[in-house]
Amino acid sequence: MKARVHVMLKDGVLDPQGEAVKHALHGMGFDGVGGVRQGKVIELDLEDGTGEDAVREMCEKLLANTVIESYSIEMA
Amino acid sequence: MKARVHVMLKDGVLDPQGEAVKHALHGMGFDGVGGVRQGKVIELDLEDGTGEDAVREMCEKLLANTVIESYSIEMA
């Protein structure tokens, strides 16, 4: 059983990594790029029977800083 | 128009961040976690008409180090 967690900075929180990527892309001639946001993706291999609730608890306690980051969980 | 790019270390490339997350989760009592891999997700706002080919070029040239990283693109 697998879970994929996306952790992104919340809207309104400055994202210097994303800004750096945007400027680099513009410098390389990719002018069609507007905003860029960069986040983390964490892929977890889970024992069968581990539910989304457990993954949510991992996010709240460790994987995301919920003051400035939001997360989403996909179970597969 | 939006694109989401996932960049992950290739299988077989050591992922110290993922290992650190795994050990932390075990230390917190989440014993049902097997492997953990951590990667990047980059969300791009694109002008209409910017195709997947352009995003692929951005990946090859800037967003991913294709020696050790693989990437996948979702257009939305």
N, CA and C atoms of all chains as a GROMACS GRO file, in nm:
protein
  456
    1MET      N    1   0.085  -0.120   0.000
    1MET     CA    2   0.000   0.000   0.000
    1MET      C    3   0.088   0.125   0.000
    2LYS      N    4   0.050   0.222  -0.081
    2LYS     CA    5   0.133   0.341  -0.095
    2LYS      C    6   0.051   0.467  -0.065
    3ALA      N    7   0.120   0.565  -0.016
    3ALA     CA    8   0.057   0.696  -0.001
    3ALA      C    9   0.152   0.800  -0.057
    4ARG      N   10   0.095   0.900  -0.120
    4ARG     CA   11   0.176   1.012  -0.170
    4ARG      C   12   0.123   1.139  -0.104
    5VAL      N   13   0.214   1.211  -0.042
    5VAL     CA   14   0.178   1.334   0.029
    5VAL      C   15   0.242   1.453  -0.042
    6HIS      N   16   0.162   1.552  -0.074
    6HIS     CA   17   0.213   1.678  -0.129
    6HIS      C   18   0.212   1.783  -0.019
    7VAL      N   19   0.322   1.851  -0.002
    7VAL     CA   20   0.331   1.960   0.095
    7VAL      C   21   0.370   2.087   0.021
    8MET      N   22   0.282   2.185   0.024
    8MET     CA   23   0.309   2.311  -0.046
    8MET      C   24   0.299   2.426   0.055
    9LEU      N   25   0.374   2.531   0.030
    9LEU     CA   26   0.356   2.652   0.109
    9LEU      C   27   0.217   2.708   0.084
   10LYS      N   28   0.153   2.759   0.188
   10LYS     CA   29   0.020   2.816   0.171
   10LYS      C   30   0.026   2.941   0.084
   11ASP      N   31  -0.087   2.970   0.018
   11ASP     CA   32  -0.095   3.093  -0.060
   11ASP      C   33  -0.066   3.211   0.033
   12GLY      N   34   0.010   3.305  -0.016
   12GLY     CA   35   0.042   3.422   0.063
   12GLY      C   36   0.174   3.408   0.137
   13VAL      N   37   0.225   3.287   0.148
   13VAL     CA   38   0.356   3.267   0.208
   13VAL      C   39   0.460   3.278   0.096
   14LEU      N   40   0.558   3.363   0.116
   14LEU     CA   41   0.661   3.384   0.014
   14LEU      C   42   0.736   3.254  -0.014
   15ASP      N   43   0.757   3.225  -0.142
   15ASP     CA   44   0.822   3.100  -0.183
   15ASP      C   45   0.949   3.134  -0.261
   16PRO      N   46   1.060   3.156  -0.190
   16PRO     CA   47   1.183   3.198  -0.259
   16PRO      C   48   1.234   3.096  -0.359
   17GLN      N   49   1.216   2.967  -0.330
   17GLN     CA   50   1.260   2.866  -0.426
   17GLN      C   51   1.183   2.878  -0.557
   18GLY      N   52   1.052   2.893  -0.544
   18GLY     CA   53   0.970   2.907  -0.663
   18GLY      C   54   1.008   3.032  -0.742
   19GLU      N   55   1.034   3.142  -0.670
   19GLU     CA   56   1.075   3.266  -0.737
   19GLU      C   57   1.207   3.248  -0.811
   20ALA      N   58   1.299   3.176  -0.748
   20ALA     CA   59   1.430   3.152  -0.812
   20ALA      C   60   1.412   3.071  -0.940
   21VAL      N   61   1.326   2.968  -0.932
   21VAL     CA   62   1.302   2.886  -1.052
   21VAL      C   63   1.240   2.972  -1.162
   22LYS      N   64   1.144   3.058  -1.124
   22LYS     CA   65   1.080   3.143  -1.225
   22LYS      C   66   1.181   3.234  -1.293
   23HIS      N   67   1.266   3.296  -1.215
   23HIS     CA   68   1.365   3.386  -1.275
   23HIS      C   69   1.462   3.310  -1.363
   24ALA      N   70   1.500   3.190  -1.321
   24ALA     CA   71   1.591   3.111  -1.403
   24ALA      C   72   1.524   3.073  -1.536
   25LEU      N   73   1.397   3.035  -1.529
   25LEU     CA   74   1.327   2.996  -1.652
   25LEU      C   75   1.314   3.116  -1.747
   26HIS      N   76   1.283   3.233  -1.690
   26HIS     CA   77   1.276   3.353  -1.775
   26HIS      C   78   1.410   3.383  -1.839
   27GLY      N   79   1.515   3.366  -1.761
   27GLY     CA   80   1.649   3.391  -1.814
   27GLY      C   81   1.687   3.295  -1.925
   28MET      N   82   1.624   3.179  -1.927
   28MET     CA   83   1.651   3.080  -2.032
   28MET      C   84   1.556   3.096  -2.150
   29GLY      N   85   1.470   3.197  -2.145
   29GLY     CA   86   1.383   3.224  -2.259
   29GLY      C   87   1.243   3.166  -2.249
   30PHE      N   88   1.211   3.102  -2.137
   30PHE     CA   89   1.076   3.049  -2.120
   30PHE      C   90   0.985   3.160  -2.066
   31ASP      N   91   0.942   3.248  -2.156
   31ASP     CA   92   0.868   3.366  -2.110
   31ASP      C   93   0.722   3.336  -2.078
   32GLY      N   94   0.674   3.220  -2.118
   32GLY     CA   95   0.535   3.185  -2.095
   32GLY      C   96   0.505   3.137  -1.954
   33VAL      N   97   0.604   3.148  -1.866
   33VAL     CA   98   0.587   3.100  -1.730
   33VAL      C   99   0.546   3.214  -1.639
   34GLY      N  100   0.430   3.201  -1.577
   34GLY     CA  101   0.385   3.299  -1.480
   34GLY      C  102   0.438   3.262  -1.342
   35GLY      N  103   0.349   3.228  -1.253
   35GLY     CA  104   0.393   3.192  -1.119
   35GLY      C  105   0.453   3.053  -1.111
   36VAL      N  106   0.544   3.035  -1.018
   36VAL     CA  107   0.601   2.904  -0.990
   36VAL      C  108   0.598   2.882  -0.839
   37ARG      N  109   0.548   2.767  -0.796
   37ARG     CA  110   0.551   2.731  -0.654
   37ARG      C  111   0.621   2.597  -0.643
   38GLN      N  112   0.711   2.588  -0.548
   38GLN     CA  113   0.780   2.460  -0.530
   38GLN      C  114   0.746   2.400  -0.394
   39GLY      N  115   0.720   2.273  -0.393
   39GLY     CA  116   0.689   2.204  -0.269
   39GLY      C  117   0.757   2.069  -0.262
   40LYS      N  118   0.714   1.991  -0.166
   40LYS     CA  119   0.772   1.858  -0.144
   40LYS      C  120   0.669   1.752  -0.177
   41VAL      N  121   0.717   1.639  -0.222
   41VAL     CA  122   0.632   1.521  -0.236
   41VAL      C  123   0.701   1.408  -0.162
   42ILE      N  124   0.623   1.338  -0.080
   42ILE     CA  125   0.678   1.230   0.002
   42ILE      C  126   0.599   1.103  -0.030
   43GLU      N  127   0.669   1.001  -0.076
   43GLU     CA  128   0.604   0.874  -0.109
   43GLU      C  129   0.633   0.775   0.002
   44LEU      N  130   0.528   0.718   0.057
   44LEU     CA  131   0.539   0.627   0.172
   44LEU      C  132   0.494   0.488   0.131
   45ASP      N  133   0.574   0.388   0.158
   45ASP     CA  134   0.529   0.248   0.148
   45ASP      C  135   0.473   0.210   0.284
   46LEU      N  136   0.348   0.166   0.284
   46LEU     CA  137   0.281   0.138   0.412
   46LEU      C  138   0.241  -0.008   0.421
   47GLU      N  139   0.244  -0.060   0.542
   47GLU     CA  140   0.188  -0.193   0.565
   47GLU      C  141   0.039  -0.190   0.537
   48ASP      N  142  -0.013  -0.302   0.488
   48ASP     CA  143  -0.157  -0.309   0.465
   48ASP      C  144  -0.230  -0.282   0.597
   49GLY      N  145  -0.338  -0.209   0.587
   49GLY     CA  146  -0.414  -0.177   0.706
   49GLY      C  147  -0.381  -0.040   0.763
   50THR      N  148  -0.274   0.022   0.712
   50THR     CA  149  -0.245   0.159   0.754
   50THR      C  150  -0.336   0.252   0.676
   51GLY      N  151  -0.417   0.326   0.747
   51GLY     CA  152  -0.520   0.405   0.679
   51GLY      C  153  -0.478   0.550   0.658
   52GLU      N  154  -0.565   0.621   0.588
   52GLU     CA  155  -0.538   0.763   0.561
   52GLU      C  156  -0.530   0.844   0.691
   53ASP      N  157  -0.602   0.799   0.793
   53ASP     CA  158  -0.597   0.870   0.922
   53ASP      C  159  -0.455   0.872   0.977
   54ALA      N  160  -0.387   0.757   0.966
   54ALA     CA  161  -0.250   0.750   1.017
   54ALA      C  162  -0.159   0.843   0.938
   55VAL      N  163  -0.180   0.848   0.806
   55VAL     CA  164  -0.096   0.936   0.723
   55VAL      C  165  -0.123   1.082   0.758
   56ARG      N  166  -0.250   1.112   0.784
   56ARG     CA  167  -0.286   1.249   0.824
   56ARG      C  168  -0.214   1.287   0.954
   57GLU      N  169  -0.209   1.191   1.046
   57GLU     CA  170  -0.139   1.217   1.173
   57GLU      C  171   0.011   1.241   1.148
   58MET      N  172   0.070   1.163   1.056
   58MET     CA  173   0.212   1.185   1.022
   58MET      C  174   0.232   1.325   0.967
   59CYS      N  175   0.139   1.370   0.883
   59CYS     CA  176   0.150   1.504   0.825
   59CYS      C  177   0.144   1.611   0.933
   60GLU      N  178   0.046   1.595   1.022
   60GLU     CA  179   0.026   1.697   1.125
   60GLU      C  180   0.145   1.704   1.220
   61LYS      N  181   0.203   1.586   1.250
   61LYS     CA  182   0.309   1.581   1.352
   61LYS      C  183   0.449   1.602   1.296
   62LEU      N  184   0.470   1.563   1.170
   62LEU     CA  185   0.608   1.565   1.120
   62LEU      C  186   0.622   1.623   0.979
   63LEU      N  187   0.540   1.578   0.885
   63LEU     CA  188   0.573   1.602   0.745
   63LEU      C  189   0.548   1.746   0.701
   64ALA      N  190   0.447   1.809   0.760
   64ALA     CA  191   0.414   1.946   0.719
   64ALA      C  192   0.420   2.038   0.840
   65ASN      N  193   0.463   2.160   0.817
   65ASN     CA  194   0.452   2.266   0.917
   65ASN      C  195   0.322   2.338   0.887
   66THR      N  196   0.216   2.301   0.960
   66THR     CA  197   0.083   2.348   0.920
   66THR      C  198   0.060   2.496   0.944
   67VAL      N  199   0.156   2.563   1.007
   67VAL     CA  200   0.145   2.708   1.019
   67VAL      C  201   0.159   2.772   0.881
   68ILE      N  202   0.252   2.722   0.804
   68ILE     CA  203   0.281   2.785   0.674
   68ILE      C  204   0.260   2.692   0.555
   69GLU      N  205   0.236   2.564   0.582
   69GLU     CA  206   0.225   2.468   0.471
   69GLU      C  207   0.090   2.397   0.474
   70SER      N  208   0.041   2.365   0.357
   70SER     CA  209  -0.078   2.281   0.346
   70SER      C  210  -0.034   2.148   0.285
   71TYR      N  211  -0.113   2.045   0.311
   71TYR     CA  212  -0.076   1.913   0.256
   71TYR      C  213  -0.198   1.845   0.197
   72SER      N  214  -0.173   1.753   0.107
   72SER     CA  215  -0.280   1.670   0.054
   72SER      C  216  -0.227   1.527   0.045
   73ILE      N  217  -0.318   1.433   0.062
   73ILE     CA  218  -0.281   1.291   0.069
   73ILE      C  219  -0.353   1.217  -0.042
   74GLU      N  220  -0.277   1.134  -0.116
   74GLU     CA  221  -0.338   1.041  -0.212
   74GLU      C  222  -0.300   0.901  -0.170
   75MET      N  223  -0.399   0.817  -0.147
   75MET     CA  224  -0.372   0.677  -0.116
   75MET      C  225  -0.380   0.597  -0.246
   76ALA      N  226  -0.292   0.498  -0.260
   76ALA     CA  227  -0.295   0.418  -0.384
   76ALA      C  228  -0.265   0.272  -0.352
   77MET      N  229  -0.354   2.805  -1.761
   77MET     CA  230  -0.305   2.669  -1.782
   77MET      C  231  -0.198   2.637  -1.678
   78LYS      N  232  -0.208   2.517  -1.624
   78LYS     CA  233  -0.114   2.481  -1.517
   78LYS      C  234  -0.042   2.351  -1.551
   79ALA      N  235   0.077   2.340  -1.501
   79ALA     CA  236   0.149   2.214  -1.511
   79ALA      C  237   0.205   2.181  -1.373
   80ARG      N  238   0.205   2.053  -1.342
   80ARG     CA  239   0.265   2.008  -1.217
   80ARG      C  240   0.374   1.907  -1.253
   81VAL      N  241   0.493   1.934  -1.204
   81VAL     CA  242   0.607   1.847  -1.232
   81VAL      C  243   0.652   1.779  -1.103
   82HIS      N  244   0.664   1.648  -1.107
   82HIS     CA  245   0.721   1.573  -0.995
   82HIS      C  246   0.864   1.534  -1.029
   83VAL      N  247   0.955   1.560  -0.939
   83VAL     CA  248   1.094   1.521  -0.958
   83VAL      C  249   1.133   1.430  -0.842
   84MET      N  250   1.168   1.307  -0.873
   84MET     CA  251   1.207   1.210  -0.769
   84MET      C  252   1.346   1.156  -0.801
   85LEU      N  253   1.420   1.121  -0.697
   85LEU     CA  254   1.545   1.049  -0.719
   85LEU      C  255   1.514   0.915  -0.784
   86LYS      N  256   1.599   0.873  -0.877
   86LYS     CA  257   1.578   0.744  -0.942
   86LYS      C  258   1.595   0.630  -0.841
   87ASP      N  259   1.530   0.519  -0.871
   87ASP     CA  260   1.550   0.400  -0.787
   87ASP      C  261   1.698   0.366  -0.784
   88GLY      N  262   1.746   0.331  -0.670
   88GLY     CA  263   1.887   0.294  -0.657
   88GLY      C  264   1.975   0.410  -0.614
   89VAL      N  265   1.924   0.532  -0.626
   89VAL     CA  266   1.999   0.648  -0.577
   89VAL      C  267   1.960   0.669  -0.431
   90LEU      N  268   2.060   0.675  -0.345
   90LEU     CA  269   2.035   0.690  -0.202
   90LEU      C  270   1.959   0.820  -0.175
   91ASP      N  271   1.858   0.811  -0.089
   91ASP     CA  272   1.772   0.927  -0.059
   91ASP      C  273   1.781   0.956   0.091
   92PRO      N  274   1.880   1.033   0.132
   92PRO     CA  275   1.900   1.057   0.276
   92PRO      C  276   1.782   1.128   0.342
   93GLN      N  277   1.716   1.218   0.268
   93GLN     CA  278   1.600   1.286   0.326
   93GLN      C  279   1.490   1.186   0.356
   94GLY      N  280   1.465   1.098   0.260
   94GLY     CA  281   1.362   0.996   0.281
   94GLY      C  282   1.396   0.905   0.398
   95GLU      N  283   1.524   0.867   0.408
   95GLU     CA  284   1.568   0.782   0.521
   95GLU      C  285   1.547   0.854   0.654
   96ALA      N  286   1.579   0.982   0.656
   96ALA     CA  287   1.562   1.060   0.780
   96ALA      C  288   1.416   1.065   0.821
   97VAL      N  289   1.328   1.085   0.722
   97VAL     CA  290   1.185   1.089   0.752
   97VAL      C  291   1.140   0.954   0.806
   98LYS      N  292   1.187   0.846   0.742
   98LYS     CA  293   1.147   0.712   0.786
   98LYS      C  294   1.188   0.689   0.932
   99HIS      N  295   1.312   0.722   0.964
   99HIS     CA  296   1.358   0.700   1.101
   99HIS      C  297   1.280   0.785   1.200
  100ALA      N  298   1.249   0.907   1.161
  100ALA     CA  299   1.172   0.993   1.250
  100ALA      C  300   1.033   0.935   1.273
  101LEU      N  301   0.970   0.886   1.166
  101LEU     CA  302   0.836   0.828   1.180
  101LEU      C  303   0.840   0.704   1.270
  102HIS      N  304   0.942   0.620   1.252
  102HIS     CA  305   0.955   0.502   1.339
  102HIS      C  306   0.972   0.544   1.484
  103GLY      N  307   1.053   0.647   1.505
  103GLY     CA  308   1.075   0.695   1.640
  103GLY      C  309   0.949   0.750   1.705
  104MET      N  310   0.854   0.792   1.622
  104MET     CA  311   0.728   0.845   1.673
  104MET      C  312   0.623   0.735   1.685
  105GLY      N  313   0.660   0.612   1.656
  105GLY     CA  314   0.567   0.502   1.675
  105GLY      C  315   0.491   0.459   1.550
  106PHE      N  316   0.520   0.520   1.437
  106PHE     CA  317   0.454   0.479   1.312
  106PHE      C  318   0.531   0.362   1.252
  107ASP      N  319   0.508   0.244   1.306
  107ASP     CA  320   0.588   0.128   1.265
  107ASP      C  321   0.544   0.070   1.131
  108GLY      N  322   0.428   0.110   1.084
  108GLY     CA  323   0.377   0.054   0.959
  108GLY      C  324   0.437   0.117   0.834
  109VAL      N  325   0.539   0.200   0.853
  109VAL     CA  326   0.600   0.269   0.739
  109VAL      C  327   0.722   0.191   0.691
  110GLY      N  328   0.720   0.148   0.566
  110GLY     CA  329   0.835   0.082   0.507
  110GLY      C  330   0.926   0.186   0.445
  111GLY      N  331   0.938   0.187   0.315
  111GLY     CA  332   1.025   0.285   0.250
  111GLY      C  333   0.963   0.423   0.242
  112VAL      N  334   1.049   0.523   0.243
  112VAL     CA  335   1.006   0.661   0.223
  112VAL      C  336   1.098   0.724   0.118
  113ARG      N  337   1.041   0.789   0.019
  113ARG     CA  338   1.120   0.863  -0.080
  113ARG      C  339   1.068   1.007  -0.080
  114GLN      N  340   1.159   1.100  -0.080
  114GLN     CA  341   1.116   1.240  -0.084
  114GLN      C  342   1.163   1.307  -0.213
  115GLY      N  343   1.076   1.380  -0.274
  115GLY     CA  344   1.110   1.450  -0.396
  115GLY      C  345   1.053   1.590  -0.396
  116LYS      N  346   1.056   1.650  -0.514
  116LYS     CA  347   1.009   1.788  -0.530
  116LYS      C  348   0.885   1.789  -0.617
  117VAL      N  349   0.799   1.884  -0.591
  117VAL     CA  350   0.688   1.910  -0.683
  117VAL      C  351   0.693   2.058  -0.719
  118ILE      N  352   0.680   2.086  -0.847
  118ILE     CA  353   0.689   2.224  -0.896
  118ILE      C  354   0.562   2.253  -0.973
  119GLU      N  355   0.489   2.354  -0.929
  119GLU     CA  356   0.365   2.393  -0.997
  119GLU      C  357   0.392   2.519  -1.078
  120LEU      N  358   0.361   2.510  -1.207
  120LEU     CA  359   0.388   2.620  -1.299
  120LEU      C  360   0.257   2.676  -1.353
  121ASP      N  361   0.241   2.807  -1.345
  121ASP     CA  362   0.132   2.874  -1.418
  121ASP      C  363   0.185   2.912  -1.555
  122LEU      N  364   0.117   2.865  -1.658
  122LEU     CA  365   0.167   2.884  -1.794
  122LEU      C  366   0.069   2.967  -1.876
  123GLU      N  367   0.125   3.045  -1.967
  123GLU     CA  368   0.038   3.113  -2.065
  123GLU      C  369  -0.030   3.009  -2.152
  124ASP      N  370  -0.152   3.039  -2.195
  124ASP     CA  371  -0.220   2.947  -2.286
  124ASP      C  372  -0.133   2.925  -2.410
  125GLY      N  373  -0.131   2.805  -2.455
  125GLY     CA  374  -0.052   2.774  -2.574
  125GLY      C  375   0.084   2.715  -2.541
  126THR      N  376   0.122   2.720  -2.412
  126THR     CA  377   0.247   2.656  -2.373
  126THR      C  378   0.220   2.506  -2.358
  127GLY      N  379   0.289   2.427  -2.434
  127GLY     CA  380   0.258   2.285  -2.439
  127GLY      C  381   0.345   2.202  -2.348
  128GLU      N  382   0.312   2.074  -2.343
  128GLU     CA  383   0.389   1.981  -2.261
  128GLU      C  384   0.534   1.972  -2.309
  129ASP      N  385   0.556   1.992  -2.439
  129ASP     CA  386   0.692   1.987  -2.492
  129ASP      C  387   0.780   2.093  -2.426
  130ALA      N  388   0.723   2.213  -2.408
  130ALA     CA  389   0.801   2.320  -2.346
  130ALA      C  390   0.834   2.284  -2.200
  131VAL      N  391   0.736   2.225  -2.131
  131VAL     CA  392   0.760   2.187  -1.991
  131VAL      C  393   0.867   2.077  -1.984
  132ARG      N  394   0.861   1.985  -2.081
  132ARG     CA  395   0.963   1.880  -2.085
  132ARG      C  396   1.102   1.941  -2.102
  133GLU      N  397   1.110   2.042  -2.188
  133GLU     CA  398   1.239   2.109  -2.208
  133GLU      C  399   1.286   2.177  -2.078
  134MET      N  400   1.192   2.240  -2.005
  134MET     CA  401   1.230   2.302  -1.876
  134MET      C  402   1.285   2.196  -1.781
  135CYS      N  403   1.222   2.079  -1.781
  135CYS     CA  404   1.267   1.972  -1.692
  135CYS      C  405   1.408   1.928  -1.729
  136GLU      N  406   1.429   1.906  -1.859
  136GLU     CA  407   1.559   1.855  -1.904
  136GLU      C  408   1.671   1.956  -1.877
  137LYS      N  409   1.637   2.087  -1.892
  137LYS     CA  410   1.740   2.190  -1.883
  137LYS      C  411   1.761   2.243  -1.743
  138LEU      N  412   1.654   2.243  -1.660
  138LEU     CA  413   1.666   2.311  -1.531
  138LEU      C  414   1.608   2.232  -1.414
  139LEU      N  415   1.486   2.182  -1.430
  139LEU     CA  416   1.413   2.139  -1.311
  139LEU      C  417   1.463   2.007  -1.254
  140ALA      N  418   1.510   1.918  -1.341
  140ALA     CA  419   1.556   1.788  -1.295
  140ALA      C  420   1.701   1.766  -1.335
  141ASN      N  421   1.774   1.699  -1.249
  141ASN     CA  422   1.908   1.650  -1.285
  141ASN      C  423   1.888   1.507  -1.334
  142THR      N  424   1.882   1.493  -1.466
  142THR     CA  425   1.838   1.364  -1.521
  142THR      C  426   1.940   1.252  -1.501
  143VAL      N  427   2.057   1.285  -1.452
  143VAL     CA  428   2.153   1.178  -1.419
  143VAL      C  429   2.100   1.096  -1.301
  144ILE      N  430   2.045   1.164  -1.203
  144ILE     CA  431   2.002   1.094  -1.081
  144ILE      C  432   1.853   1.109  -1.053
  145GLU      N  433   1.784   1.194  -1.128
  145GLU     CA  434   1.643   1.219  -1.099
  145GLU      C  435   1.556   1.187  -1.220
  146SER      N  436   1.437   1.138  -1.191
  146SER     CA  437   1.337   1.121  -1.297
  146SER      C  438   1.226   1.223  -1.272
  147TYR      N  439   1.153   1.255  -1.378
  147TYR     CA  440   1.046   1.353  -1.362
  147TYR      C  441   0.921   1.306  -1.434
  148SER      N  442   0.807   1.357  -1.389
  148SER     CA  443   0.682   1.332  -1.460
  148SER      C  444   0.604   1.462  -1.464
  149ILE      N  445   0.528   1.478  -1.570
  149ILE     CA  446   0.457   1.603  -1.596
  149ILE      C  447   0.308   1.575  -1.602
  150GLU      N  448   0.230   1.656  -1.529
  150GLU     CA  449   0.084   1.653  -1.544
  150GLU      C  450   0.040   1.791  -1.590
  151MET      N  451  -0.030   1.795  -1.701
  151MET     CA  452  -0.086   1.923  -1.748
  151MET      C  453  -0.231   1.931  -1.698
  152ALA      N  454  -0.273   2.050  -1.661
  152ALA     CA  455  -0.412   2.063  -1.610
  152ALA      C  456  -0.472   2.196  -1.658
   0.00000   0.00000   0.00000
